Amino acid sequence: MNEDFLQFIWNLRLYDSANLMTSEGECVEILSAGVRNKDSGPDFYNAKIRIGNTVWAGTVEIHKKASDWNLHGHQNDKAYNNVILHAVEKNDVVIRRQNGEIIPCVELTCPEDFKKRYLELSESEQNIPCANYILGVDPFKTKFWLNRIASERLERKTADISALIDETLSDLEEVFHCTLFKYFGFKTNALPFEMLARSLPAKLLRKYSHSLSSVEALLFGQAGLLDIEATDEYTFKLSSEYQFLKTKHNLVAMDKSLWKYAKLRPVNFPTIRIAQVAAILSKYQSLWEVIITLENIKDIYDVFDVTASNYWDDHYVFGKISSKTVPKRLGKNAVDNLIINVLAPAIFTYFIYRGDETLRERAIYFLESLSAESNSVVNEWIRYGIKPENAFQTQALLHLQTEYCAVRKCLKCTIGKEVIQNIIKQTIK
């Protein structure tokens, strides 16, 4: 049994309570198991336990082996001096408080069927260990847990953004600028896009937001993509303007070899994505100041309703005409992904920064306003009966899969705990 499972059987009293005895031979009766501690310190607090003829109140610590107490450094932590009972699977060493008193210890045992059922889930080869039992979980509990998990995913996404806030000395416009660029690179070109953003601060680009050609010249030039022989008027114009701006602002271009094209659809080539970013940035003097005021999902679509300049209608790279003429518009799916991966996390981070609850509600509202995402992970949940209603819930399912199911944290998951409880109840019957 691992420690999570021992805590689980302690909390639900699934152990053999009739034969609980300390290592010194005193009878133990659990009057109250206590409340699970989710912070640092002993595992359960406000426990009430009769040991021999004495009733004790305090905390309880759970370990697989008694020696884990010392392994975890509890002998040096005063918070553990009020532990009234040490519950373990194997009592392999005597544990004492800092004053030398022995801490009463009991070994927890439970029916082998319980262990077997738990191992069936924790060692399952399925992507979703409890897939065959999900529909037996109370739908209200499932929905509540998904809402909690979706917020947890937002909190996780804010970690990188929060680090940028510290790095930029709370320059929120620059933080959003870097986050936006990184998204436009997807996974393949995320790093070079982030490097591009850092080489062209938001304040510098803001100075030229009135001119699309200037913004394009700065972005393509800094990206190193104008380091070619110009074969058309558009390329020549951008190259000339970049050389002027490069000298004026003492800029150093990136190495164009950083950009990757292999295995990308042409519409996702870095050239197209940079052109679309340029179209967005030249639409507003300060994109961040606009974004932070938006309250309606329709307004977001209006902001990002952009098309790359005409040159890109029949080009995917500089100097090579495409056989098809297609305006390179930023589509709805791209904007939806932008809302999910940039706008909602940025606004949620701003809520943490400002402490304004309306910002948190707005971030969640934006996600709830989007249709449920469709991908292999979400489709698997749907196949087993969990049907998300919107992107807020699909984000929850993605987080649940990667942070709980994939690492088998079944007993830290409300759905997993409910499934195991239901299976054990059936076993008892």
C-alpha positions, 0 to 999 in steps of 0.5 A: 500500500502506498501512503495515499491509500493508507490515508484513504483507508484511515479517513474512511475507517476501512482498516481492521479497527477491532484489533488496533493496538500500539506497539506497546500493547495498548488497545486503540479506539478511533473516536474521530479520524480527524480532518485531512490536512491539505497544507504542511504538517501532520496528515490529519488534525482534530483527531480524537483517539482513546489509547488504553484508558486515556482519550487524546486529541491532536494530530495523526501522521500516516506513513508506509513505514514508521522509519519514513518519519525520520526520512521525511525530517519530522524529527526536526519539525516542532509541528509534529510534537503534538502527533498523538498517533502514528499509523503505518503499514509497517512499524519498523522503528520506534519514533519519539517526540523531540522531548524523548517521549515515544509516539504511539504507533499502530499498524493499519491492515485492511482486507486484501480485496480492498488492496486488489481493487485499488491496485486494479485502478492504480496499475491499469494500462488504460489512459483513464484508469477508472474509465469503466466505473465513471458513470457510477459517480454522482454527476454533481460531484463530477461537475464540481470536480471538473470546475475545480480542476479547470481553475487549477489548470488556469492557475498552472498556466499563470505560473509562467506569466507570473514569472514574467511579471517579476522579470519585467518588473510588473510591466503587464503590457510586456508580459502580455506581448511575450505571452501572445508571441509565444502562442503564435509559435505553437510548440514548433516555433514557440522559442523563436517567437518568444525571442522575437518578442523579447528583441522587440519590446511592446513599447518599441512596436507601439511607436510604429503601430500606425504603420503596418509596413513598419511593424512588418519590417521590424518583425520580419527583419528582427526574425532574420527573414529579410536576410535574403535577396529581394526579388519583389517590391514588397520584400525590397520595401520591407528590407529597406525600412528595416535597415533604417529602423535597425540602425535607428534603434541599434537592433540585432537580428535573429538567426533565420535558421532558428525558424522551423517549417518541417511538418507544418501546414503552410498556413502555419509557417512562421512567415504567415504567423508573423504577418498576422501578428503584425496585422493585430499590432498595427490595429491598436496602439496598445493591444493589452489596454484593449484586451483588459477592458473586453467583457464580451466574447464577441468583442474578442473576435472583433479584435482578432478579426485580421488578415495578413497583408495582401502579399501573403494572399499568394505567398507562404514564404518570401519570393515564391508565388503560390499556385493558390490565392487565399487570404491568410485570415486568422480563423475562429479556431485560431482565435478560440485557441488564443482565448484558451491559451493566452487571453484567459490565463493572462486575465486570470493572472491579472486577477491574482495580481490585482485581487479583482474577483471580476477578472477571475469571473471574466476569464472563466466566462470567456472559456465557458463561452467557447465550444468544447474542444475536440482532440484525442484526450477529450474524445476518450472522455466522451467515449466513457460518458463524460460529455463536456459542455464548453472549453472550460470543461475540456480544459479540465479534462485535459488537466485531469488526464495529464496531472492525475490519470497519467500519474495515477493520482486516483486518490487525490481525484474526487472522481477516483476516490468516489470510484474506489469507494463505490468498488469497495462498498460493492466488495463489502456487500 
